[in-house]
Amino acid sequence: MAEDEYRELEVRDGKVACLPGKDETVAHCRFCVHSRYFRVKGTYRKSPALAFCLRHRDADEVDLSAVEAVKCGDRHGEGYRSMMSIIG
């Protein structure tokens, strides 16, 4: 998926509108298979979830309290899915 095809979810009170009527915390996003980038102070950083991906192992930790938005790769309305079920 091209980077410009990601949904950008604004953070409000530490949560994003993952699905209509379903908010998730940014802490959940850091472990979601769909999260790709976190915006912190206007700069996009790879999601910590990508540190576990064989293709993107270079993601650093992100200060979750400073996240302004999350770029999400969920285009089919699946919502939050923990990557722990994949690596565990």
mmCIF file as gemmi writes it, N, C-alpha and C atoms, coordinates in Angstrom:
data_model
loop_
_atom_site.group_PDB
_atom_site.id
_atom_site.type_symbol
_atom_site.label_atom_id
_atom_site.label_alt_id
_atom_site.label_comp_id
_atom_site.label_asym_id
_atom_site.label_entity_id
_atom_site.label_seq_id
_atom_site.pdbx_PDB_ins_code
_atom_site.Cartn_x
_atom_site.Cartn_y
_atom_site.Cartn_z
_atom_site.occupancy
_atom_site.B_iso_or_equiv
_atom_site.pdbx_formal_charge
_atom_site.auth_seq_id
_atom_site.auth_asym_id
_atom_site.pdbx_PDB_model_num
ATOM 1 N N . MET Axp A 1 ? 0.846 -1.163 0 1 0 ? 1 A 1
ATOM 2 C CA . MET Axp A 1 ? 0 0 0 1 0 ? 1 A 1
ATOM 3 C C . MET Axp A 1 ? 0.898 1.234 0 1 0 ? 1 A 1
ATOM 4 N N . ALA Axp A 2 ? 0.622 2.157 -0.87 1 0 ? 2 A 1
ATOM 5 C CA . ALA Axp A 2 ? 1.399 3.385 -0.945 1 0 ? 2 A 1
ATOM 6 C C . ALA Axp A 2 ? 1.137 4.24 0.291 1 0 ? 2 A 1
ATOM 7 N N . GLU Axp A 3 ? 2.159 4.987 0.711 1 0 ? 3 A 1
ATOM 8 C CA . GLU Axp A 3 ? 2.053 5.782 1.929 1 0 ? 3 A 1
ATOM 9 C C . GLU Axp A 3 ? 0.879 6.754 1.89 1 0 ? 3 A 1
ATOM 10 N N . ASP Axp A 4 ? 0.558 7.31 0.722 1 0 ? 4 A 1
ATOM 11 C CA . ASP Axp A 4 ? -0.537 8.269 0.629 1 0 ? 4 A 1
ATOM 12 C C . ASP Axp A 4 ? -1.916 7.615 0.7 1 0 ? 4 A 1
ATOM 13 N N . GLU Axp A 5 ? -1.973 6.297 0.744 1 0 ? 5 A 1
ATOM 14 C CA . GLU Axp A 5 ? -3.251 5.59 0.846 1 0 ? 5 A 1
ATOM 15 C C . GLU Axp A 5 ? -3.642 5.289 2.29 1 0 ? 5 A 1
ATOM 16 N N . TYR Axp A 6 ? -2.787 5.615 3.241 1 0 ? 6 A 1
ATOM 17 C CA . TYR Axp A 6 ? -3.099 5.36 4.639 1 0 ? 6 A 1
ATOM 18 C C . TYR Axp A 6 ? -4.154 6.332 5.15 1 0 ? 6 A 1
ATOM 19 N N . ARG Axp A 7 ? -4.98 5.857 6.049 1 0 ? 7 A 1
ATOM 20 C CA . ARG Axp A 7 ? -5.909 6.745 6.744 1 0 ? 7 A 1
ATOM 21 C C . ARG Axp A 7 ? -5.114 7.481 7.817 1 0 ? 7 A 1
ATOM 22 N N . GLU Axp A 8 ? -5.347 8.766 7.947 1 0 ? 8 A 1
ATOM 23 C CA . GLU Axp A 8 ? -4.683 9.523 9.008 1 0 ? 8 A 1
ATOM 24 C C . GLU Axp A 8 ? -5.703 9.8 10.096 1 0 ? 8 A 1
ATOM 25 N N . LEU Axp A 9 ? -5.459 9.242 11.261 1 0 ? 9 A 1
ATOM 26 C CA . LEU Axp A 9 ? -6.38 9.337 12.386 1 0 ? 9 A 1
ATOM 27 C C . LEU Axp A 9 ? -5.82 10.318 13.407 1 0 ? 9 A 1
ATOM 28 N N . GLU Axp A 10 ? -6.516 11.416 13.614 1 0 ? 10 A 1
ATOM 29 C CA . GLU Axp A 10 ? -6.077 12.425 14.58 1 0 ? 10 A 1
ATOM 30 C C . GLU Axp A 10 ? -6.266 11.894 16.001 1 0 ? 10 A 1
ATOM 31 N N . VAL Axp A 11 ? -5.327 12.206 16.86 1 0 ? 11 A 1
ATOM 32 C CA . VAL Axp A 11 ? -5.381 11.797 18.26 1 0 ? 11 A 1
ATOM 33 C C . VAL Axp A 11 ? -6.116 12.864 19.057 1 0 ? 11 A 1
ATOM 34 N N . ARG Axp A 12 ? -7.098 12.41 19.83 1 0 ? 12 A 1
ATOM 35 C CA . ARG Axp A 12 ? -7.847 13.289 20.73 1 0 ? 12 A 1
ATOM 36 C C . ARG Axp A 12 ? -7.936 12.59 22.08 1 0 ? 12 A 1
ATOM 37 N N . ASP Axp A 13 ? -7.43 13.267 23.098 1 0 ? 13 A 1
ATOM 38 C CA . ASP Axp A 13 ? -7.437 12.7 24.457 1 0 ? 13 A 1
ATOM 39 C C . ASP Axp A 13 ? -6.775 11.316 24.502 1 0 ? 13 A 1
ATOM 40 N N . GLY Axp A 14 ? -5.701 11.146 23.728 1 0 ? 14 A 1
ATOM 41 C CA . GLY Axp A 14 ? -4.955 9.892 23.74 1 0 ? 14 A 1
ATOM 42 C C . GLY Axp A 14 ? -5.591 8.763 22.961 1 0 ? 14 A 1
ATOM 43 N N . LYS Axp A 15 ? -6.644 9.073 22.17 1 0 ? 15 A 1
ATOM 44 C CA . LYS Axp A 15 ? -7.356 8.03 21.423 1 0 ? 15 A 1
ATOM 45 C C . LYS Axp A 15 ? -7.55 8.441 19.967 1 0 ? 15 A 1
ATOM 46 N N . VAL Axp A 16 ? -7.746 7.431 19.119 1 0 ? 16 A 1
ATOM 47 C CA . VAL Axp A 16 ? -8.07 7.653 17.713 1 0 ? 16 A 1
ATOM 48 C C . VAL Axp A 16 ? -9.385 6.95 17.401 1 0 ? 16 A 1
ATOM 49 N N . ALA Axp A 17 ? -10.12 7.479 16.409 1 0 ? 17 A 1
ATOM 50 C CA . ALA Axp A 17 ? -11.374 6.861 15.971 1 0 ? 17 A 1
ATOM 51 C C . ALA Axp A 17 ? -11.016 5.744 14.998 1 0 ? 17 A 1
ATOM 52 N N . CYS Axp A 18 ? -10.746 4.591 15.537 1 0 ? 18 A 1
ATOM 53 C CA . CYS Axp A 18 ? -10.319 3.43 14.749 1 0 ? 18 A 1
ATOM 54 C C . CYS Axp A 18 ? -11.42 3.015 13.763 1 0 ? 18 A 1
ATOM 55 N N . LEU Axp A 19 ? -12.606 2.875 14.281 1 0 ? 19 A 1
ATOM 56 C CA . LEU Axp A 19 ? -13.804 2.562 13.487 1 0 ? 19 A 1
ATOM 57 C C . LEU Axp A 19 ? -14.907 3.517 13.951 1 0 ? 19 A 1
ATOM 58 N N . PRO Axp A 20 ? -15.938 3.721 13.157 1 0 ? 20 A 1
ATOM 59 C CA . PRO Axp A 20 ? -17.042 4.571 13.617 1 0 ? 20 A 1
ATOM 60 C C . PRO Axp A 20 ? -17.588 4.059 14.956 1 0 ? 20 A 1
ATOM 61 N N . GLY Axp A 21 ? -17.568 4.928 15.958 1 0 ? 21 A 1
ATOM 62 C CA . GLY Axp A 21 ? -18.063 4.556 17.278 1 0 ? 21 A 1
ATOM 63 C C . GLY Axp A 21 ? -17.111 3.705 18.088 1 0 ? 21 A 1
ATOM 64 N N . LYS Axp A 22 ? -15.899 3.474 17.58 1 0 ? 22 A 1
ATOM 65 C CA . LYS Axp A 22 ? -14.941 2.616 18.288 1 0 ? 22 A 1
ATOM 66 C C . LYS Axp A 22 ? -13.588 3.318 18.373 1 0 ? 22 A 1
ATOM 67 N N . ASP Axp A 23 ? -13.322 3.907 19.524 1 0 ? 23 A 1
ATOM 68 C CA . ASP Axp A 23 ? -12.035 4.565 19.753 1 0 ? 23 A 1
ATOM 69 C C . ASP Axp A 23 ? -11.046 3.562 20.332 1 0 ? 23 A 1
ATOM 70 N N . GLU Axp A 24 ? -9.786 3.738 19.978 1 0 ? 24 A 1
ATOM 71 C CA . GLU Axp A 24 ? -8.698 2.928 20.53 1 0 ? 24 A 1
ATOM 72 C C . GLU Axp A 24 ? -7.641 3.869 21.076 1 0 ? 24 A 1
ATOM 73 N N . THR Axp A 25 ? -6.958 3.448 22.102 1 0 ? 25 A 1
ATOM 74 C CA . THR Axp A 25 ? -5.879 4.253 22.652 1 0 ? 25 A 1
ATOM 75 C C . THR Axp A 25 ? -4.662 4.175 21.734 1 0 ? 25 A 1
ATOM 76 N N . VAL Axp A 26 ? -3.826 5.2 21.827 1 0 ? 26 A 1
ATOM 77 C CA . VAL Axp A 26 ? -2.579 5.199 21.059 1 0 ? 26 A 1
ATOM 78 C C . VAL Axp A 26 ? -1.71 4.031 21.509 1 0 ? 26 A 1
ATOM 79 N N . ALA Axp A 27 ? -1.812 3.659 22.784 1 0 ? 27 A 1
ATOM 80 C CA . ALA Axp A 27 ? -1.053 2.504 23.277 1 0 ? 27 A 1
ATOM 81 C C . ALA Axp A 27 ? -1.457 1.236 22.529 1 0 ? 27 A 1
ATOM 82 N N . HIS Axp A 28 ? -2.732 1.093 22.206 1 0 ? 28 A 1
ATOM 83 C CA . HIS Axp A 28 ? -3.168 -0.055 21.399 1 0 ? 28 A 1
ATOM 84 C C . HIS Axp A 28 ? -2.607 0.048 19.982 1 0 ? 28 A 1
ATOM 85 N N . CYS Axp A 29 ? -2.619 1.246 19.419 1 0 ? 29 A 1
ATOM 86 C CA . CYS Axp A 29 ? -2.11 1.436 18.055 1 0 ? 29 A 1
ATOM 87 C C . CYS Axp A 29 ? -0.657 0.979 17.927 1 0 ? 29 A 1
ATOM 88 N N . ARG Axp A 30 ? 0.114 1.169 18.974 1 0 ? 30 A 1
ATOM 89 C CA . ARG Axp A 30 ? 1.535 0.791 18.878 1 0 ? 30 A 1
ATOM 90 C C . ARG Axp A 30 ? 1.715 -0.718 18.72 1 0 ? 30 A 1
ATOM 91 N N . PHE Axp A 31 ? 0.683 -1.495 19.006 1 0 ? 31 A 1
ATOM 92 C CA . PHE Axp A 31 ? 0.741 -2.945 18.833 1 0 ? 31 A 1
ATOM 93 C C . PHE Axp A 31 ? -0.234 -3.457 17.778 1 0 ? 31 A 1
ATOM 94 N N . CYS Axp A 32 ? -0.776 -2.566 16.959 1 0 ? 32 A 1
ATOM 95 C CA . CYS Axp A 32 ? -1.751 -2.958 15.945 1 0 ? 32 A 1
ATOM 96 C C . CYS Axp A 32 ? -1.061 -3.26 14.616 1 0 ? 32 A 1
ATOM 97 N N . VAL Axp A 33 ? -1.482 -4.319 13.955 1 0 ? 33 A 1
ATOM 98 C CA . VAL Axp A 33 ? -0.888 -4.696 12.662 1 0 ? 33 A 1
ATOM 99 C C . VAL Axp A 33 ? -1.134 -3.642 11.592 1 0 ? 33 A 1
ATOM 100 N N . HIS Axp A 34 ? -2.105 -2.773 11.788 1 0 ? 34 A 1
ATOM 101 C CA . HIS Axp A 34 ? -2.431 -1.766 10.78 1 0 ? 34 A 1
ATOM 102 C C . HIS Axp A 34 ? -1.675 -0.453 10.944 1 0 ? 34 A 1
ATOM 103 N N . SER Axp A 35 ? -1.134 -0.177 12.126 1 0 ? 35 A 1
ATOM 104 C CA . SER Axp A 35 ? -0.48 1.12 12.329 1 0 ? 35 A 1
ATOM 105 C C . SER Axp A 35 ? 0.84 1.166 11.568 1 0 ? 35 A 1
ATOM 106 N N . ARG Axp A 36 ? 1.064 2.289 10.899 1 0 ? 36 A 1
ATOM 107 C CA . ARG Axp A 36 ? 2.265 2.441 10.076 1 0 ? 36 A 1
ATOM 108 C C . ARG Axp A 36 ? 3.168 3.571 10.535 1 0 ? 36 A 1
ATOM 109 N N . TYR Axp A 37 ? 2.577 4.715 10.847 1 0 ? 37 A 1
ATOM 110 C CA . TYR Axp A 37 ? 3.365 5.88 11.261 1 0 ? 37 A 1
ATOM 111 C C . TYR Axp A 37 ? 2.64 6.623 12.372 1 0 ? 37 A 1
ATOM 112 N N . PHE Axp A 38 ? 3.435 7.242 13.262 1 0 ? 38 A 1
ATOM 113 C CA . PHE Axp A 38 ? 2.914 8.12 14.301 1 0 ? 38 A 1
ATOM 114 C C . PHE Axp A 38 ? 3.467 9.509 14.02 1 0 ? 38 A 1
ATOM 115 N N . ARG Axp A 39 ? 2.593 10.516 14.059 1 0 ? 39 A 1
ATOM 116 C CA . ARG Axp A 39 ? 3.056 11.893 13.883 1 0 ? 39 A 1
ATOM 117 C C . ARG Axp A 39 ? 3.335 12.49 15.257 1 0 ? 39 A 1
ATOM 118 N N . VAL Axp A 40 ? 4.572 12.936 15.444 1 0 ? 40 A 1
ATOM 119 C CA . VAL Axp A 40 ? 5.006 13.566 16.684 1 0 ? 40 A 1
ATOM 120 C C . VAL Axp A 40 ? 5.667 14.887 16.324 1 0 ? 40 A 1
ATOM 121 N N . LYS Axp A 41 ? 5.116 15.988 16.822 1 0 ? 41 A 1
ATOM 122 C CA . LYS Axp A 41 ? 5.633 17.331 16.531 1 0 ? 41 A 1
ATOM 123 C C . LYS Axp A 41 ? 5.776 17.565 15.029 1 0 ? 41 A 1
ATOM 124 N N . GLY Axp A 42 ? 4.782 17.1 14.267 1 0 ? 42 A 1
ATOM 125 C CA . GLY Axp A 42 ? 4.735 17.329 12.829 1 0 ? 42 A 1
ATOM 126 C C . GLY Axp A 42 ? 5.588 16.392 11.993 1 0 ? 42 A 1
ATOM 127 N N . THR Axp A 43 ? 6.329 15.493 12.627 1 0 ? 43 A 1
ATOM 128 C CA . THR Axp A 43 ? 7.206 14.562 11.912 1 0 ? 43 A 1
ATOM 129 C C . THR Axp A 43 ? 6.669 13.143 12.043 1 0 ? 43 A 1
ATOM 130 N N . TYR Axp A 44 ? 6.673 12.402 10.95 1 0 ? 44 A 1
ATOM 131 C CA . TYR Axp A 44 ? 6.191 11.028 10.973 1 0 ? 44 A 1
ATOM 132 C C . TYR Axp A 44 ? 7.32 10.067 11.332 1 0 ? 44 A 1
ATOM 133 N N . ARG Axp A 45 ? 7.016 9.192 12.285 1 0 ? 45 A 1
ATOM 134 C CA . ARG Axp A 45 ? 7.963 8.162 12.706 1 0 ? 45 A 1
ATOM 135 C C . ARG Axp A 45 ? 7.285 6.818 12.534 1 0 ? 45 A 1
ATOM 136 N N . LYS Axp A 46 ? 8.062 5.814 12.158 1 0 ? 46 A 1
ATOM 137 C CA . LYS Axp A 46 ? 7.479 4.486 11.979 1 0 ? 46 A 1
ATOM 138 C C . LYS Axp A 46 ? 6.832 4.008 13.268 1 0 ? 46 A 1
ATOM 139 N N . SER Axp A 47 ? 5.725 3.309 13.11 1 0 ? 47 A 1
ATOM 140 C CA . SER Axp A 47 ? 5.026 2.751 14.255 1 0 ? 47 A 1
ATOM 141 C C . SER Axp A 47 ? 5.916 1.729 14.959 1 0 ? 47 A 1
ATOM 142 N N . PRO Axp A 48 ? 5.887 1.701 16.296 1 0 ? 48 A 1
ATOM 143 C CA . PRO Axp A 48 ? 6.643 0.676 17.013 1 0 ? 48 A 1
ATOM 144 C C . PRO Axp A 48 ? 6.234 -0.741 16.62 1 0 ? 48 A 1
ATOM 145 N N . ALA Axp A 49 ? 5.014 -0.925 16.122 1 0 ? 49 A 1
ATOM 146 C CA . ALA Axp A 49 ? 4.58 -2.253 15.681 1 0 ? 49 A 1
ATOM 147 C C . ALA Axp A 49 ? 5.463 -2.786 14.556 1 0 ? 49 A 1
ATOM 148 N N . LEU Axp A 50 ? 6.019 -1.882 13.761 1 0 ? 50 A 1
ATOM 149 C CA . LEU Axp A 50 ? 6.851 -2.308 12.638 1 0 ? 50 A 1
ATOM 150 C C . LEU Axp A 50 ? 8.203 -2.861 13.08 1 0 ? 50 A 1
ATOM 151 N N . ALA Axp A 51 ? 8.574 -2.64 14.335 1 0 ? 51 A 1
ATOM 152 C CA . ALA Axp A 51 ? 9.823 -3.207 14.845 1 0 ? 51 A 1
ATOM 153 C C . ALA Axp A 51 ? 9.764 -4.729 14.838 1 0 ? 51 A 1
ATOM 154 N N . PHE Axp A 52 ? 8.56 -5.276 14.864 1 0 ? 52 A 1
ATOM 155 C CA . PHE Axp A 52 ? 8.387 -6.723 14.876 1 0 ? 52 A 1
ATOM 156 C C . PHE Axp A 52 ? 8.196 -7.309 13.479 1 0 ? 52 A 1
ATOM 157 N N . CYS Axp A 53 ? 8.1 -6.452 12.487 1 0 ? 53 A 1
ATOM 158 C CA . CYS Axp A 53 ? 7.881 -6.865 11.102 1 0 ? 53 A 1
ATOM 159 C C . CYS Axp A 53 ? 9.226 -7.179 10.454 1 0 ? 53 A 1
ATOM 160 N N . LEU Axp A 54 ? 9.341 -8.302 9.802 1 0 ? 54 A 1
ATOM 161 C CA . LEU Axp A 54 ? 10.6 -8.689 9.167 1 0 ? 54 A 1
ATOM 162 C C . LEU Axp A 54 ? 11.057 -7.68 8.128 1 0 ? 54 A 1
ATOM 163 N N . ARG Axp A 55 ? 10.129 -6.967 7.536 1 0 ? 55 A 1
ATOM 164 C CA . ARG Axp A 55 ? 10.453 -6.027 6.477 1 0 ? 55 A 1
ATOM 165 C C . ARG Axp A 55 ? 10.88 -4.648 6.991 1 0 ? 55 A 1
ATOM 166 N N . HIS Axp A 56 ? 10.445 -4.282 8.211 1 0 ? 56 A 1
ATOM 167 C CA . HIS Axp A 56 ? 10.67 -2.929 8.733 1 0 ? 56 A 1
ATOM 168 C C . HIS Axp A 56 ? 11.263 -2.959 10.136 1 0 ? 56 A 1
ATOM 169 N N . ARG Axp A 57 ? 12.278 -3.674 10.39 1 0 ? 57 A 1
ATOM 170 C CA . ARG Axp A 57 ? 12.77 -3.837 11.758 1 0 ? 57 A 1
ATOM 171 C C . ARG Axp A 57 ? 13.482 -2.628 12.336 1 0 ? 57 A 1
ATOM 172 N N . ASP Axp A 58 ? 13.427 -1.5 11.711 1 0 ? 58 A 1
ATOM 173 C CA . ASP Axp A 58 ? 14.182 -0.349 12.179 1 0 ? 58 A 1
ATOM 174 C C . ASP Axp A 58 ? 13.341 0.697 12.908 1 0 ? 58 A 1
ATOM 175 N N . ALA Axp A 59 ? 12.149 0.363 13.335 1 0 ? 59 A 1
ATOM 176 C CA . ALA Axp A 59 ? 11.303 1.329 14.038 1 0 ? 59 A 1
ATOM 177 C C . ALA Axp A 59 ? 11.801 1.534 15.466 1 0 ? 59 A 1
ATOM 178 N N . ASP Axp A 60 ? 11.802 2.798 15.901 1 0 ? 60 A 1
ATOM 179 C CA . ASP Axp A 60 ? 12.206 3.146 17.254 1 0 ? 60 A 1
ATOM 180 C C . ASP Axp A 60 ? 10.978 3.304 18.139 1 0 ? 60 A 1
ATOM 181 N N . GLU Axp A 61 ? 11.225 3.394 19.44 1 0 ? 61 A 1
ATOM 182 C CA . GLU Axp A 61 ? 10.136 3.648 20.376 1 0 ? 61 A 1
ATOM 183 C C . GLU Axp A 61 ? 9.64 5.078 20.164 1 0 ? 61 A 1
ATOM 184 N N . VAL Axp A 62 ? 8.368 5.311 20.428 1 0 ? 62 A 1
ATOM 185 C CA . VAL Axp A 62 ? 7.743 6.616 20.238 1 0 ? 62 A 1
ATOM 186 C C . VAL Axp A 62 ? 7.151 7.067 21.569 1 0 ? 62 A 1
ATOM 187 N N . ASP Axp A 63 ? 7.301 8.352 21.883 1 0 ? 63 A 1
ATOM 188 C CA . ASP Axp A 63 ? 6.681 8.925 23.075 1 0 ? 63 A 1
ATOM 189 C C . ASP Axp A 63 ? 5.183 9.015 22.816 1 0 ? 63 A 1
ATOM 190 N N . LEU Axp A 64 ? 4.427 8.084 23.354 1 0 ? 64 A 1
ATOM 191 C CA . LEU Axp A 64 ? 2.996 8.002 23.068 1 0 ? 64 A 1
ATOM 192 C C . LEU Axp A 64 ? 2.229 9.233 23.531 1 0 ? 64 A 1
ATOM 193 N N . SER Axp A 65 ? 2.72 9.907 24.562 1 0 ? 65 A 1
ATOM 194 C CA . SER Axp A 65 ? 2.023 11.092 25.052 1 0 ? 65 A 1
ATOM 195 C C . SER Axp A 65 ? 2.144 12.27 24.085 1 0 ? 65 A 1
ATOM 196 N N . ALA Axp A 66 ? 3.07 12.184 23.132 1 0 ? 66 A 1
ATOM 197 C CA . ALA Axp A 66 ? 3.286 13.278 22.185 1 0 ? 66 A 1
ATOM 198 C C . ALA Axp A 66 ? 2.704 13.005 20.798 1 0 ? 66 A 1
ATOM 199 N N . VAL Axp A 67 ? 2.059 11.862 20.608 1 0 ? 67 A 1
ATOM 200 C CA . VAL Axp A 67 ? 1.528 11.502 19.293 1 0 ? 67 A 1
ATOM 201 C C . VAL Axp A 67 ? 0.324 12.369 18.952 1 0 ? 67 A 1
ATOM 202 N N . GLU Axp A 68 ? 0.359 12.96 17.758 1 0 ? 68 A 1
ATOM 203 C CA . GLU Axp A 68 ? -0.702 13.847 17.277 1 0 ? 68 A 1
ATOM 204 C C . GLU Axp A 68 ? -1.654 13.135 16.326 1 0 ? 68 A 1
ATOM 205 N N . ALA Axp A 69 ? -1.136 12.137 15.598 1 0 ? 69 A 1
ATOM 206 C CA . ALA Axp A 69 ? -1.948 11.404 14.624 1 0 ? 69 A 1
ATOM 207 C C . ALA Axp A 69 ? -1.285 10.064 14.341 1 0 ? 69 A 1
ATOM 208 N N . VAL Axp A 70 ? -2.079 9.14 13.818 1 0 ? 70 A 1
ATOM 209 C CA . VAL Axp A 70 ? -1.593 7.812 13.439 1 0 ? 70 A 1
ATOM 210 C C . VAL Axp A 70 ? -1.979 7.568 11.995 1 0 ? 70 A 1
ATOM 211 N N . LYS Axp A 71 ? -1.011 7.126 11.187 1 0 ? 71 A 1
ATOM 212 C CA . LYS Axp A 71 ? -1.334 6.68 9.83 1 0 ? 71 A 1
ATOM 213 C C . LYS Axp A 71 ? -1.629 5.193 9.918 1 0 ? 71 A 1
ATOM 214 N N . CYS Axp A 72 ? -2.795 4.838 9.428 1 0 ? 72 A 1
ATOM 215 C CA . CYS Axp A 72 ? -3.333 3.491 9.585 1 0 ? 72 A 1
ATOM 216 C C . CYS Axp A 72 ? -3.521 2.84 8.221 1 0 ? 72 A 1
ATOM 217 N N . GLY Axp A 73 ? -3.109 1.585 8.098 1 0 ? 73 A 1
ATOM 218 C CA . GLY Axp A 73 ? -3.226 0.851 6.843 1 0 ? 73 A 1
ATOM 219 C C . GLY Axp A 73 ? -4.502 0.03 6.721 1 0 ? 73 A 1
ATOM 220 N N . ASP Axp A 74 ? -5.42 0.157 7.674 1 0 ? 74 A 1
ATOM 221 C CA . ASP Axp A 74 ? -6.67 -0.607 7.634 1 0 ? 74 A 1
ATOM 222 C C . ASP Axp A 74 ? -7.636 0.029 6.644 1 0 ? 74 A 1
ATOM 223 N N . ARG Axp A 75 ? -7.759 -0.553 5.468 1 0 ? 75 A 1
ATOM 224 C CA . ARG Axp A 75 ? -8.658 -0.034 4.431 1 0 ? 75 A 1
ATOM 225 C C . ARG Axp A 75 ? -9.936 -0.852 4.314 1 0 ? 75 A 1
ATOM 226 N N . HIS Axp A 76 ? -10.066 -1.91 5.121 1 0 ? 76 A 1
ATOM 227 C CA . HIS Axp A 76 ? -11.228 -2.783 4.991 1 0 ? 76 A 1
ATOM 228 C C . HIS Axp A 76 ? -12.134 -2.752 6.217 1 0 ? 76 A 1
ATOM 229 N N . GLY Axp A 77 ? -11.858 -1.849 7.16 1 0 ? 77 A 1
ATOM 230 C CA . GLY Axp A 77 ? -12.722 -1.704 8.321 1 0 ? 77 A 1
ATOM 231 C C . GLY Axp A 77 ? -12.599 -2.809 9.343 1 0 ? 77 A 1
ATOM 232 N N . GLU Axp A 78 ? -11.455 -3.452 9.394 1 0 ? 78 A 1
ATOM 233 C CA . GLU Axp A 78 ? -11.253 -4.521 10.369 1 0 ? 78 A 1
ATOM 234 C C . GLU Axp A 78 ? -11.104 -3.97 11.784 1 0 ? 78 A 1
ATOM 235 N N . GLY Axp A 79 ? -10.481 -2.817 11.919 1 0 ? 79 A 1
ATOM 236 C CA . GLY Axp A 79 ? -10.244 -2.236 13.235 1 0 ? 79 A 1
ATOM 237 C C . GLY Axp A 79 ? -8.992 -2.795 13.879 1 0 ? 79 A 1
ATOM 238 N N . TYR Axp A 80 ? -8.869 -2.527 15.159 1 0 ? 80 A 1
ATOM 239 C CA . TYR Axp A 80 ? -7.669 -2.936 15.906 1 0 ? 80 A 1
ATOM 240 C C . TYR Axp A 80 ? -7.484 -4.444 15.846 1 0 ? 80 A 1
ATOM 241 N N . ARG Axp A 81 ? -6.255 -4.831 15.496 1 0 ? 81 A 1
ATOM 242 C CA . ARG Axp A 81 ? -5.879 -6.257 15.548 1 0 ? 81 A 1
ATOM 243 C C . ARG Axp A 81 ? -4.476 -6.32 16.109 1 0 ? 81 A 1
ATOM 244 N N . SER Axp A 82 ? -4.348 -6.955 17.224 1 0 ? 82 A 1
ATOM 245 C CA . SER Axp A 82 ? -3.059 -7.04 17.909 1 0 ? 82 A 1
ATOM 246 C C . SER Axp A 82 ? -2.075 -7.869 17.093 1 0 ? 82 A 1
ATOM 247 N N . MET Axp A 83 ? -0.863 -7.342 16.972 1 0 ? 83 A 1
ATOM 248 C CA . MET Axp A 83 ? 0.179 -8.09 16.275 1 0 ? 83 A 1
ATOM 249 C C . MET Axp A 83 ? 0.706 -9.209 17.149 1 0 ? 83 A 1
ATOM 250 N N . MET Axp A 84 ? 0.355 -9.207 18.431 1 0 ? 84 A 1
ATOM 251 C CA . MET Axp A 84 ? 0.805 -10.273 19.32 1 0 ? 84 A 1
ATOM 252 C C . MET Axp A 84 ? 0.24 -11.625 18.9 1 0 ? 84 A 1
ATOM 253 N N . SER Axp A 85 ? -0.924 -11.633 18.279 1 0 ? 85 A 1
ATOM 254 C CA . SER Axp A 85 ? -1.492 -12.896 17.807 1 0 ? 85 A 1
ATOM 255 C C . SER Axp A 85 ? -0.704 -13.452 16.632 1 0 ? 85 A 1
ATOM 256 N N . ILE Axp A 86 ? 0.04 -12.592 15.97 1 0 ? 86 A 1
ATOM 257 C CA . ILE Axp A 86 ? 0.845 -13.016 14.82 1 0 ? 86 A 1
ATOM 258 C C . ILE Axp A 86 ? 2.213 -13.519 15.269 1 0 ? 86 A 1
ATOM 259 N N . ILE Axp A 87 ? 2.845 -12.805 16.217 1 0 ? 87 A 1
ATOM 260 C CA . ILE Axp A 87 ? 4.196 -13.188 16.626 1 0 ? 87 A 1
ATOM 261 C C . ILE Axp A 87 ? 4.197 -14.13 17.811 1 0 ? 87 A 1
ATOM 262 N N . GLY Axp A 88 ? 3.054 -14.257 18.491 1 0 ? 88 A 1
ATOM 263 C CA . GLY Axp A 88 ? 2.996 -15.049 19.73 1 0 ? 88 A 1
ATOM 264 C C . GLY Axp A 88 ? 2.732 -16.446 19.483 1 0 ? 88 A 1
